[in-house]
Structures are given as structure tokens and as C-alpha cells.
């Protein structure tokens, strides 16, 4: 069959006889398919080879980027066989199973699959690269899990081995047993498997959640939680204990919240995992935040600022003193914005000091201090000490109370440039928040230079991006005027292998930048409400989070659904 393919390609003028001889020789030496060899030797591109195979064998070509097989169809062929033959089952009709293959001449594979499944095999063509991507997508977790769970299958209980234990001895045995379970091969491999898979998928968090009959595992990818395959229930205690051991926590404590940290090398990446454990009804829940230093974006121009907003922000951070506040919920990218800002200002003639909880990334040339409240090292106490060190620039990780806010503002008034974060919904309401926690309006007005609110939205996948007609009801629900999109055309991701069929790849910021102008200072001194501050700032040209989001929809960067998810229409 392969000789027929080689002769056909020569007749089509796509390869020479010498190239065919060399390919056949290498095929004999390596055991690879002839099509793989010719592709590896760059004799013919994969797309051209696929087209010729389709013509020669009069066979349909399928694009696996746009096919999502049902789980029941995938289960027809065992994972090990799918990997061995490099095939993907895509459809089942009656006794016929449609299977995507890179080589339709592989009769032995077709016969073996017919025997295993008990079904007639209908082969269709797909590229080797797309099949390998699909195998990773659909079978890798299942394959790895199957191998691990086979080792961890619960042993049959022998009643004669039961022994009455003294109550005071039970807790000691429990800790010993937990440690033994956690240090068993299957548990270690399973935990490593989840961590490596999460890093590979670009996740920001891993959630292990305990329920009565299930341990649910979810990865947060581009800000959205996605459920992964659950581990066997009998490994739940071992997995949690293993994570607590790695994070240097007390494995015997199950009633209190605990925090820890894991440094781990995944491939060639040094990954920092911040671990939080809390007790729940059916066991402990573990959340691990993944901090990948190699993925940190430290360029303000690439975070998604509109030109006018970036210009205002850059002008503010060049001030010799004053306070710049960044506001937004957890996970809105505040840390990235501030680290990018410090990176830009980090010069030999500037002394920069930070107090953080926790220190998420280390930046060379900046003095970073970790909060330790249990020994009295708080934001407020560290700030007082900073002022004796004569810094030029200070970063306070978060303003949580009136004491920290007052010291930060007084530092800004005594010749220091201060950066910090605070939790409010938008820039104008931050003024009232500071006043509410006890800062006099005259201090707020005197110290503030700029307030910036931000959110993160998902980017449309560039690989499967397409124009669609937007539903008018969707615009109405989003609070967007129909006149904003007069032709009703917006962009959306169709879904492909690059974005795991989600239509989104990566995230970008929405920004609301509010410089404190002389008019705003006067308004703050008079005790203006948040609505009054908002109206005045809009009059001075401030664009809201929604305005920025609508601009990004117009430019095909994000979608109406993302805008609705992250901002309010009212």
C-alpha cells in the first residue's frame, strides 16, 4: 500500500525516486510510517500529503479542531490502543465507528480495532499533528489516571485483621496512616500529574474540593474554572495530606485554616505554589495559586491600556510624591500592573521598598518585605520602619485598615511616591471608601495623584476568530445601545484546539483611569459623593471600565459576554 503512495507522489511530481528510496530506507530503520518519514524529511508538507492521500484513496479529510467527540464514543477505544495506533474515534452510528487516522493503509490497525470494539471501522483522514493534539486533549488525563488508579485500587477488607484500638492511640495512628498514604507512589504521581497538567494549560489556580461521594478538581484558566477528571474517592485523604506535606503544614490539624507554599520545578520552569487549606463539611478544601515567574508581564504598554489612559497613568507615576491607588477584585491583575510600574521605575538612582502579603514575584533591585502578622510585622509597622530608610518609592500591598491608610497617605505627603491597592468597585467610589475608614477628606485630596480601577476579560482566540451577527437581546441585556454596533457585527471565537474549544485565549485588562485634577481635589474637600466625583471625572474625560470594554469589543479583542461577566450595566 505504501509503495502505491510513493509511486503516486512521484507521478504527481511531488517527490523524486531518490527521495522515495531514502524515505523507504529510513522507514525500515525506524519503523515509522512512510508518511511520517516524508513529513519529517520535509519532502512534502503535511497539508499537501493529506490532500494527496484523500485523492488517492478517495477518503474524506476531517479537521479535528472542529470536532468534539462524545465521551461515550471516545470510551469505545481504550486509551492505550488509541495512543498505540494514533487514532481518534469521532462518531458512532449503529455498528459503524468512524475513526480518524493518519494512515488509511494500516490494515492491521483497522483489523485490531474491529476486533477490540466489535464494530465495523470507517476510517477517515486527519493529519498526524491534529491527531496527536486530540490524543493529548481527550486521553492523556484518562491514560495517566488509569495507570495511577490501577495501583491505588482499594484492597479487599479482611475481617480477621480488625482490632479494637484505644481512643488515645487512634489519633496517632491516623496521622501515621495519613503520612503513609500521602507518601505512596500513586498519590505522589497523581498530585504531580495535576500540577504539571495545570501548568501546561496555563492555569492560575488548582482547586481540590471534598464532597461526600467525590473529590472535585478544577483549574482556573483565563479566569474561568474548568472541571478536570476526578481522582478515585479512596485517594482523597492521601492527596490532601500529600499537598499539606509539600506545603509544610500540620497534617494532623483538620479543623483550622492553614497556609503554605511549595516551590517546584515543572519541566524547566520554577513554579511557586501558594497553598490554602480550609475545613469543609466533607473534608478539607485545598486551593493552590500558581505563580509562574516566566509568565509575568512587566511591560505596561502590553497590558491593554488605551493610549489616552496609558498616557495619564505614566504621567502620574512620574510624580516625585503622592499616592497612586489601583483598585479591583481579587484576580483582576492589580499585582501585575503594580509590578510592571515598579519595573519601569526601577533605576539605580531610586530606592524602592515594598511590603507585601504575600510576595508574589521577586524583582531584582527592589527591597521586598513579607508581612508576618504573628510576630508583629504588619503593613503599618513596616511602613513606619520604611520611612526611616529614606526610600523614594514605596509599595504597600493592600490598604486594609485606617492605620495603614493614614501612614501611607502621610508618607505620600512627606515626599514619597506611594503605590497601593484597595478593594472598591470603581475609581470614583474609592474616595468615599478612604473617608469611610477614617481618613479626613483634606488628607485624601492632598495626597492622591491618581486612582485606577481594572478588570480582566478573556481575549478572543486569534486562531478561530470570526465575525458574527450579534443578538439584539444580548446587547439590550448588556446595557449597550444598538447604535453602538449599527451593523450588528461583532467578533467571536469559534473554538479550536489552540483554545481548547472555548473561543478564548489569554486575557487583557479593562482600565478606568481617574487622575486627581484641581477641580476633583476641590470637590473632595467639599465632601462630594461618589456620584458627584464620577460625573466630574467623566466630564474631564475619564472612560469607565464599560467604555473601555466596548472599545475592545469594537476592535475584536473581547466579546459582549465577557463585558457582561466583568462589569455592571447599571
N, C-alpha and C positions, 0 to 999 in steps of 0.2 A: 504494500500500500504506500509506504513512504517513498519507494522508488518511483511510483507513479507520480507522486507530488513533485519530486525532484525533476523528473522529465518534463512535467507540465511547466514548471517555473523556468526551465531552460528555453522551452518553446516560446514562452511569453517574453523572453529576453530580460528576465529579472535577475537571473544568476548565470554564471558560466559553468561549463563542465568541470573545470578545475575547482571552482568553489564547491560544487556538489560533492566531488571526490573528497575534498578536505573535510566537509561537513559530515559525510558518512563515516569517515575515519574517526573523527572526534566523537561521533555518536557511539561507535563501538567501544571507544576507550572510556567514555564517561557514563554510558548507559542512559544519557538524556534523550529526550525526544528530538527528532530531526528538526522540527520547527523551533524548539528551544535553542538548539545549537546555531541554526542560521540567524536567529534573532540575537544571540549573544555575540556572534562574529560580525554583527552589523551588515550582513549581506542583504537583508531586506527588512524594512520596518515592520513592526507588529501589525499596524493597521493595514498595510498592503498585503501582508501574508494572510491576514484574516479574510480580506476580500477575495484573494485567490482561492483559499480553502472553500469559501462559500460558493464560488463559481464552479470549482472542480467537483465538489461533492453535492452541489445543488441543495445546500443546507442553510437554514435560517441563522442569522447572526443576532445575538441578543446583547443589550447593554445592561450589565448588572447594576450600574449606578441607578437605574430607574426601575429596578425590580426588587421588591421586598418579599421574599418567600414567607409563607405562613409557617409558624413554628412546627405544626403537625407535619408539614412537608419536609422540613429540614430533618426532623427526627426519623424519617424513613431510612436515611442512610447514616450509619454510625459515623461519629466524628473521625475516628481513626481511618476509616475507609475513604471518607471524603478527602482527607489530607493526603492519603497514600496515592490516590488516583488524580487528585486535584480536580474535583468535580463539585458542582453545586446543584442540588435538586431545586427546581423552581416552580413546578406545577404538577398537580396530580389530578388526573381525570379517569375515574373508574380504575381499570387495571393498568393504565398507562402513566408512566412517570417521566416528565420532561426534565432532562439533566443537561446543564451547561458544561461543555468540555472544551479543552484547548485543542484536542486531537481526536477527531471522529473516527480515525482509523484504528484506534486502540480497542480491538475486538475483545481482548482478554479482560479489559476493564469493564466493558459493556456486559459481557457474559457473567462476570463475577457479581456485578451489581444486580443483574437479573436474578441470580441465584439467591443473593442476600435478601432482596426486597420481595421476591416472588411476584414481580411486576414486569411488564414489558417496558424497556427503556427507549425513550425517544430522545436521541442526542441532538443538541443544538450547539452552535459555536459561540464561544466567548474568548476574549483574549486571556492569556496566561496571567497577566498582571491584574486584571479585574477579578479573576477567579481567586487569586491569592489574597487580594484585599477582602473579598467576600468571605473567604475561609476565616481570616482573622476576625472579621466583623461578627460572623454568626457562630463559629465553632470554637474559637480559642478559649473563651471562658469556660464553655461546656467541657472541652477536652481537658483543660487543666483541672477543673473541678472534679471531673470524673476520676482522674488519676489520684487526686488527693483524698476524695471521699472513700475510694475503694480501700485505702489504707486505714481510714478512720471509722470504718463500719462498726457499729456497737457490737460488743461480744455478747454471746448468749449468757444469761444470768444462771449461775449455779446456786441453787437454794442452800446447799450444804455449806457454802462458803460464807453465808451470812453470820454475823457475830454481833452480839449486843455490846454497844460501846458506851463507856461512861460519858456523861454530858460534858464534863470539863475537858475531856480528851478530844471531843468531836471537832471543836474549832481548830485545834492544832492539826488534826488530820485533814480538815477541809483545806487549810492553807497549803499543806504538803501536797495534797491531791491536785489542787488548782495549779500549783507550780509544775507538777509533773505533766499535767495535761497541756499546759502552755508551752512546755519545752519539748513536746512530742513533735516528730517530723511533720505529720500532716498539718498541724496548726501553724507551725513556723512557715511552711511553704505556702499555705493559704493566705496568711497575713502578708507575706512578701508579694504574693501574686496580686492581691488587691492594691497594694501600694504602687507596684510597678505599673499596673494597668491604669490606675488613676493618673499617674504622672505622664504616661504615654498619651492619654486622652486629653491632657491639658486641664485637668480638674483643679479647682481651688480648694475643695473640701471633700472629705470622705466621712459619711455618716454610718455608724453601726447602731441599729436600733433594735432593742429587745421587745418582743411581743410574746404572747402566750404560746403560739404554735409556729413561730417564725422568727428568724433574725433577718431583718431587712437591711440591705446595704444600698446606699445611694451615693452617687458622685454629683457634685455641683460643677457643671460645665457651662461656661459662658453665663454664669449667674442663675442657671436653672437646674434644679435637682432631677437626676435621671436614675431610675431604679436599675440595679445590676442583679445578676443571678445571686440568689440567697445561698449561704452555706448550709450544711446539714445542721439541724437544730441541736444535735448532741455535741457539736463543737462550739456552741455559743459561749459557754463559760471559759473554755480554753482560749478562744480568740480574744475575749475581753481581758483575761489575765495576761496573755502574751503582750497586748498593747500596753497594759499598765506596767509590766516589767520593763519593756523597751523605754517607756517614759519615766522610769524610776519612781513609780508611785507605790503606795502601800496596797498590796494585793489583798490583804486581809480586811481592808476597810471597804464596806459596800453601802454605807448609809450616808456618807458625806460626799460633797463635790470635791474633785481633785483636778489639778492642772499639772501638765508636764511638757516635756519637749524631747523630740527624737531627731538626731542628725543621722542621715542615712545616704549612702551613695547608690543612686539608681542609674545604671549604665555609667556614663561619665559625668553625671550631674550630682552635685552635692545638694540634697534636699533637706530643708528644715521643716519638721512637722510640729505644730503646736497642738497639744492634745488636751482635750477637756472631757472629763467623765462626770456624769450626773446619775443619781439613782432614780429609777422609774419603777412603775408598778410591777413589771415582769423582768426586772434585771437592770443592769446599768446600760446607759447610752454613751457611746464614745463618738466624739467629733474631732477629726484631725484636720487642721488647716495646713495646706501645702504651700510652703514658701520656696519658690524656685528662683534662686538668685540670678540665674542666667536669663530669666524671662522678664526681669524688671526693666520697665521702660523709663529711662531717665532723660528724655528729650521732651520738653514742654510743647514743642511745635508739632509733635506727633500724637498728642493725647486727644485731639478732636476739637480744640478751641477754634471758634470762628475768628477771623483776622482781627476784627474790631475788639472782641473780648480779650484776645491774647495781648493785644497792644495795651489795653487798660491794666491787665494783670502784671505785665512786665514793668510797666511804669510804676506800679505800686511797690513791687519788690525791690526796686532800685532806691527806695527811700532809705535814708540813714537811720530812721527810728519810726516807731509806730507799731501797730498790731494789725496783722492780716489774718483773718479767720476763714477757714474752709469748713463748710457745713454739709451734712448729708447723712443718710443712714449707714449702718454697718455694711461694708461691701460695696460702697459707692465710688471707691477709688481715691479717697482723700489722702491716704498714705502715699500712693504713687504720685499724686500731684505735689505733695509737700517734699518728698524725696527728690523729685525732679527739680523743684525750685531750689532746694539746698545744693544739689549737684551743680546747678547753673551759677550759684553764688559762691561756691567753694573755691576760693582763691587763696594764695599764700599770705596775702595781707589781711585776711579776715579770720577771726576766731569764731568758730561755730560750735555751739553746745546744744545737745538735745537731752530731754528727759522723756522716756517712752515706756509704755506698758502694753505689749512687750516691744523690744527692739526687733523689728521685722527683718530689716536688711542692714548690713554693715557697709558704711560708705567711708572709703579711705580719706583721711584728712579732717574728719569730723569727730568730735568728742561726744560719744553716746553713752548715756547712763540708763540703767534699767530700774524701774520702780520696785522697791521691796517694802511694802507697807507693813509687813510683820516686824520689821526692825526699825520702822520709823522713817524710811526713805520714801517720802510721798512726793507728788508733784510740787506741792507748796514748799516743803523743806528743801528740796533740790533746787528750786528756783531761787530761794534765799541764798543758798550757797553759790549758785551761778553768778550772782551779782557781785560777789567778792572776787570772781575770777576774771573780771573785765572782758566779757565776750562782746563781739559785735552783733552776732545773730543768735537768737535763742529759739529752739523749737520745743513747745510743750505739747506732748502727745494728745492731751484732751483736757478741756476745761470742764471739770465735773462739779465744782462747788465754788462758793463765793470767795473762799480764801485763795484758791488758785487763780481765779479770775482777777481778783484785786491785785495780787502780786504781779501777774503778767501785764496788766494794764499800767501799773506804776513803773514796771521795767521799761515799757514802751515809752513812757513819758520822761524817762531819765536817760534817753539817748541810745536805747537798744531797739533793734528790729526784731519783733517777736512774731512767730507763726504758731498757730494752734488750730485745733478742731473743736467743734461744738455740735450737738445734735439738735437741729431745727429743720423744719420742712423747706424753708427757702431763705433767701438773703434778708428781705425786709423784717421777717419775724425774729431774726437773731438779735436785733436791737432790744426788743421787749424782753427777750429771754435773759439778756445780761442784766437789765434793770430788775427783772423779777427775782434774780438770785442775789440781789443786794448791791449792785454796782450803781453809784449815783449817775444820773444822766450826763452831768458835766464831765465825768471821767470817761464815760463811753464816747461822748462826742469828741473829746480832746485826743484820745489815744487811737481810735480806729482810723485805718487808712483805706481798707477795702474788705468787703465780705463776698465770699464766693460760695454759691450752692452748686452741687453737682449730683448727677446720677450716672449709672452705666446702663447702656442699652446694647443689645446684640446687633452686630453688623450682618447685613445680607451676604450670604456666601457668594464670592465673586465667580465661582466656577459654574453655578447653576442659576445665576441671576436672570430674571426675565421680567418683562413688563406685563402687567395685568390691569384689568378694569376693576377699580375699587367699588365695593358695595356702598351705595349712598347711606344705607343704615349704619354701616361701620363708622363712616365719617361723623354721622349725627351722634352716635354713642360716644365718640371720641371728643365731641365738642368742637369739631373742625368745620368751618364754613365750606359749603360746596364750591364757593368761588375760589377757594384756595387751590383746588385742583379742578379747573373748569372742564378739562377733557376727561377727568376721571381716571387718568392713567397714573399708576404708581409701580414701584419695583418690588419684587418678592423673590425669595429663593425657592426653586422647585424641589430641591432635595437631591443630594448626590452622595457618593462615597466619601468625598472630601469633608462634608459637614455631617456625616452620619445620618443623612436623610432629614435633617432638621431645617435646612434652608438658611441656617445662620452659621457664621464662622468668625469667632473673635468678638470683642466688644469695643465700644467707643463712648466717650463721655458726652453728656449734655451739661452745659455750663450756664450759670446765671451770675454775671459779674457786676457787683454794685460798688463802685468807688464812692468814698465818702466826700462829697463836694461841700463847699462852704454853705450852700443852701440846705443840704441834708444835716450838717452839723447844727445849724441854727434850729432846724425842725426838731432834732433830737433833744436839744437843750430845752425846748418848749414842751417836751413830753408828748411828742406826736405818736399816734397809734401806728400799728403795723400797716394798716390800710393807707394812712396818710404817707408813710415812708414809701410804700410801694408805688403810689400814684406819682409822687415827686420823682422817684428814681426812674419810672417809665418815661416821664416827661423829659428826663435828662438823657434818655437813650438806652436804658438798660433793657436787654432782651431776656425774657423769662426762660425757664427750663423748657416750657412747651414751645415757645418761639424757636428756640434752638433745635428742638426735636423736629418741628415741622420743616425747618430748613433742611435737616438731614434726610427727611422723607423725600422732599423735592429733589435732592441730589442723589437719590437712590442708595443711601448709606444704611438706612434702617427702615422699619415698617410702622404702619399705624398701630398694629397690635403691640409693638414694643413701647411706643409712646404712651398708650393706654396703661400698660403694665407698670410704668415707672413714674408717670406724672398724673396729676388730677386735672379733670376738665373744668373744675369749678374753683 
